[in-house]
Amino acid sequence: MSAEQPPAPSAEAGTAPRPVLEVTGLEVRYGRRRLPVLRGVSLDVGPGETLGLIGETGSGKSTFARAVLGLVPAAAGSVVIDGEETRGHSRRQWRRLRRSGVVQYVFQDPLRSLDPDRTVAESLTEPLLVRGVTAAEAAERARAFLDQVRLSAELLDRLPGELSGGQRQRVAVARALVTEPRLVILDEPVSALDSANRVQILEILKDLRARGTALVLISHDLGSVVGVADRTAVLYQGELVESGPSADVVNRPRHAYTRLLVSSAPTLHGARADRAGREALRAQLTDLSH
Ligand SMILES: Nc1ncnc2c1ncn2[C@@H]1O[C@H](COP(=O)(O)OP(=O)(O)OP(=O)(O)O)[C@@H](O)[C@H]1O
């Protein structure tokens, strides 16, 4: 930065930095009947911030991810990624944005993120080579990112089919990071993994905060997300019913659905309700949705 330029706004100076993801009033409809699957969803994620997005199956979590990536059209609302307003974007504009490397994504099934015929080295260097990075630098960065996800360079010549599920998911995370994106959307990245791998991936994601990468961590499992996410948002039947610092969401849940999630999460010590308590919360929810 030159001496003439004004300093970048910083949180310390009392001015919040511009969010990397700003979603306002997002609505998505599917099918011929145009049934709304997401309604009025608004949230933002700042640089280096991790937002957990929690909800039960069918609540619209993946639809949210797909809409933010331009893979399904928004019927209303706006999605701004790193300052770029995407409302009205053509398919080509969305493709350019996805290829720019500003936003990356990781799916639950790493085989969807990785080409089965490409070695780990090829998967990691390809996003860099298409952006004009030299082969030598791409190889160096591939090694560095493999190290960051705590995998040995010995795996560089393997195909995805020759890796364990946990290793594959770590390669998928490394591939998403190698372009140094501003925003990474992770859709259930740990739900297919055993608990040891789950903990390791979540630890790796925690480390990313220091790099300034904004993360949206999508899961149906509140317990696995709150330890990593700075803020947690709860999606219920296509609407955000609660959002706040993760500790507040766990300790002072406001919505009946969040209370049910908290009381059902075996990993949230002390928060687990007995069966009768959970049934009472479910009854409250039924009342709310009628
Ligand atoms: N392409 C589609 N066409 C029509 N309906 C769809 C389509 N994709 C998803 N839906 C419906 O939209 C709703 C939300 O689905 P979505 O996959 O976003 O939920 P989710 O919260 O990610 O669920 P899960 O945890 O099971 O992945 C569901 O009722 C689903 O059946």
The ligand as a Tripos MOL2 file, in Angstrom:
@<TRIPOS>MOLECULE
LIG
   31    33     1     0     0
SMALL
NO_CHARGES

@<TRIPOS>ATOM
      1 N1        -33.4930  -29.6360   -7.9670 N.pl3     1 LIG1
      2 C1        -34.5240  -29.6730   -7.1280 C.ar      1 LIG1
      3 N2        -35.8030  -29.6280   -7.5970 N.ar      1 LIG1
      4 C2        -36.8450  -29.6350   -6.7460 C.ar      1 LIG1
      5 N3        -36.7430  -29.6590   -5.3940 N.ar      1 LIG1
      6 C3        -35.5100  -29.6970   -4.8800 C.ar      1 LIG1
      7 C4        -34.3390  -29.7070   -5.7020 C.ar      1 LIG1
      8 N4        -33.2370  -29.7430   -4.9010 N.ar      1 LIG1
      9 C5        -33.7150  -29.7660   -3.6260 C.ar      1 LIG1
     10 N5        -35.0650  -29.7320   -3.6090 N.ar      1 LIG1
     11 C6        -35.9220  -29.6980   -2.4050 C.3       1 LIG1
     12 O1        -35.5880  -28.5040   -1.6970 O.3       1 LIG1
     13 C7        -35.6070  -28.7380   -0.2900 C.3       1 LIG1
     14 C8        -34.2660  -28.3240    0.3020 C.3       1 LIG1
     15 O2        -33.2600  -29.2020   -0.2050 O.3       1 LIG1
     16 P1        -31.7190  -29.0410    0.1880 P.3       1 LIG1
     17 O3        -30.9580  -30.0910   -0.5320 O.co2     1 LIG1
     18 O4        -31.3170  -27.6300    0.0140 O.co2     1 LIG1
     19 O5        -31.7990  -29.3630    1.7480 O.3       1 LIG1
     20 P2        -30.6380  -29.6560    2.7910 P.3       1 LIG1
     21 O6        -30.9510  -28.8690    4.0050 O.co2     1 LIG1
     22 O7        -29.3080  -29.4400    2.1560 O.co2     1 LIG1
     23 O8        -30.8510  -31.1990    3.0810 O.3       1 LIG1
     24 P3        -29.7760  -32.3600    3.3480 P.3       1 LIG1
     25 O9        -29.2260  -32.1020    4.7190 O.co2     1 LIG1
     26 O10       -30.6220  -33.6040    3.2960 O.co2     1 LIG1
     27 O11       -28.7460  -32.3060    2.2660 O.co2     1 LIG1
     28 C9        -35.9430  -30.2070   -0.1020 C.3       1 LIG1
     29 O12       -37.3230  -30.2920    0.1690 O.3       1 LIG1
     30 C10       -35.6060  -30.8160   -1.4340 C.3       1 LIG1
     31 O13       -36.4270  -31.9470   -1.6980 O.3       1 LIG1
@<TRIPOS>BOND
     1     1     2 1
     2     2     3 ar
     3     2     7 ar
     4     3     4 ar
     5     4     5 ar
     6     5     6 ar
     7     6     7 ar
     8     6    10 ar
     9     7     8 ar
    10     8     9 ar
    11     9    10 ar
    12    10    11 1
    13    11    12 1
    14    11    30 1
    15    12    13 1
    16    13    14 1
    17    13    28 1
    18    14    15 1
    19    15    16 1
    20    16    17 2
    21    16    18 1
    22    16    19 1
    23    19    20 1
    24    20    21 2
    25    20    22 1
    26    20    23 1
    27    23    24 1
    28    24    25 2
    29    24    26 1
    30    24    27 1
    31    28    29 1
    32    28    30 1
    33    30    31 1
@<TRIPOS>SUBSTRUCTURE
     1 LIG1         1 GROUP 0 **** ****
